[in-house]
Amino acid sequence: MRTIKSFLAALFIMAAFSITAQSMQYEKQVESLLEQMTLEEKIGQMNQYNGFWNVTGPAPENGTAAKKYEHLRNGWVGSMLNVRGVENVRAVQKIAVEETRLGIPLIIGFDVIHGYKTQSPIPLAEAASWDLEAIHKSAAMAAKEAAAAGINWTFAPMVDISRDARWGRVMEGAGEDTYLGCEVAAARVRGFQGEDLASPHTIAACAKHYAAYGFAEAGRDYNTVDIGRSTLHNVVLPPFKAAKEAGVKTFMNAFNELNGIPATGNAYLLRDILKGDWGFEGFVVSDWGSINEMIAHGHARDTSHAAELAVEAGSDMDMESYAYVEELASLVREGVIDEILIDDAAARVLHVKYELGLFDDPYRYCDAAREKEVTGSKEIMDACLDMAKKSIVLLKNERGLLPLKKEGQKIALIGTLAADNNSPLGSWRLAADDNTAVSVLEAMKVYAGNEIRYASGAELAIGNTAFITEMEINTTDKTGFAEAVATAKEADVVVMVLGEHGFQSGEGRSRTNISLPGVQQELLETVYAANPNVVLVLNNGRPLALPWAAENIPAIVEAWQLGTQSGHAIAQVLYGDYNPSGKLPVSFPRSLGQVPIYYNHKSTGRPVSPGDKLVFWSHYIDEENSPLFPFGYGLSYTTFEYSNLQLSKNKFTGDDAIKASITLKNTGTLKGKEVVQLYLHDRFASVTRPVKELKGFQLVALEAGESTTVSFIIDKKLLQFYTAKGEWAAEPGMFGIMIGSSSEEGLMGEFELVGTKH
Ligand code: NOJ
């Protein structure tokens, strides 16, 4: 672990190398401001409170709210979260700017996770598009809408890799793969922050949850994480590094402990790697109350100790633990903490405030006319619809069921989610008005040539749906089955919208059962028995285990939770007005017992059966090893053929590169898009490497009958990993290559990296 002295040396070196003139100017301003600040005011910049009273009403007079209010007026609050809307933000900002001694503006944070008021698809769904431009745009639109409502900073993107479908927050990230995760992380950061952070249309981003939160044991949220060095460096950290390289201004640490040390107090993660090796100059916010949670973890003895550990480790801002505001000043005065750490943390926060333009104009994000014009604008709605269509994955399409014919059909639409205007808004929709999503039922009716008959079949949830703990899932009431069966019997095609309610995934929503919730599986089988022409549209925030449906239902469309424009996106795909091109960013298991299941697993010493009847190889005796639907998988209404894998050479030294190409042909009758995927396999290494790893992808659009050459450049950087020596290097030897349409299908070859050190 680094000493404070070496940390300070690193800090000064970093400062000396700060690149832009603008940034140097801010540094000077920060420095001169720090000189005027009392210790308490500097600590104030490290303190973040949740919105604690109705800011447009009277000031709080008693209790905690009154105390927080006093802190705000003393200049002891640097940031607030969950205050939103121009009127409210202006009111708190006014206190900070006009009533405190130095008038330092607040930075206002909010969870803009999949949109602000207008909801885009949940992040897992967006990742299924593999369309980085669209993802970038989606983040930019969310930023624009949030910024217009007074927000300066989103707690997104979540870049946690997750391999466990039980974990509810799978919905919030880009899935199981590190390479895709890196690309999506960078696109989201750039989308939120834009070219100019001081623009009133952009907001600061936050890479979270640093680190390894997605590896909670047994998929139970907030649980212990215990992973090895190789997994940490090769799988977990790269998307955070990619976010840093994309210029992310802030990081959020995590609730979990990592190998015995809570992430919030983890100097190895924060000081050594993030602020040391990577040279991150922004600030780190704790997760909600996570500083104090170090007591429950069994790491800190009390709040004062927790504050000490967190600040020493490099957590710059305290979200709702009250630990910094209450404990840090005495810790400094007693000589337990060096004031230089406070100066550094406060400077980091102030610097981001300068970059946001808050010192030039604290009300820059508080323009009521702009808020009115931007919120729910056509530009934002159109981007949400576009993103939603691109997020859909066609999993199965037999008997020519899809696209649906536009005329003369009787269509039975079954499932309570088909008529739901709330669930598609997903889990993190704090600013959205309830019931503002377009339902599938509403959107199907836009296609007037067919007769649509709706039957709910069964309610999914009973009672309050805002929090899953209060949400009772219907496991018994089948009174709607008869109507559903009757409706199905009269129909040419049955469209069933089934899956999880939007509130069944997200924070704190871990599940031990990843099948269709409630009585929906039984409903599916009952309706199928009445009319087998079933198109199953899935709504879910995590991979589901649906072996019966995969075997029996002829057409399956993965439609996640797609946000405000959900119904239109689904209807346009069902009717073929949009040809789906999404690919799964997570493996779908055959059964829960396979979890965690992910395509880039290791080989083991016994990867295949040594003989038909032998039991001693790495497998289950009651289930296959392979997933139901693999990572990278997804169909189109057209078909693509891969041929002619060519490598420019079969050996390279690392000073040069290999060009790998294939021919891709659209062999169907419709134009369409295909995500061409490059996978590599390092056959032997000082630390064993996965059986394959995604190392590149391209989204290619082709007219019917058209062909093109798709190429990838393979250089040594693509082959590097965190070796047994703890360095990033490519090791010489043989590599397998596959270019194809999913992690399980492609053209294969091999090449060799020669030489000794790369
Ligand atoms: C806790 C969550 O873990 C984090 O992701 C979120 O940003 C904060 N709460 C603030 O709402």
Boltz pocket constraint, residues with backbone or C-beta under 6 A from the ligand:
constraints:
  - pocket:
      binder: B
      contacts: [[A, 111], [A, 155], [A, 208], [A, 287], [A, 288], [A, 507]]
      max_distance: 6.0
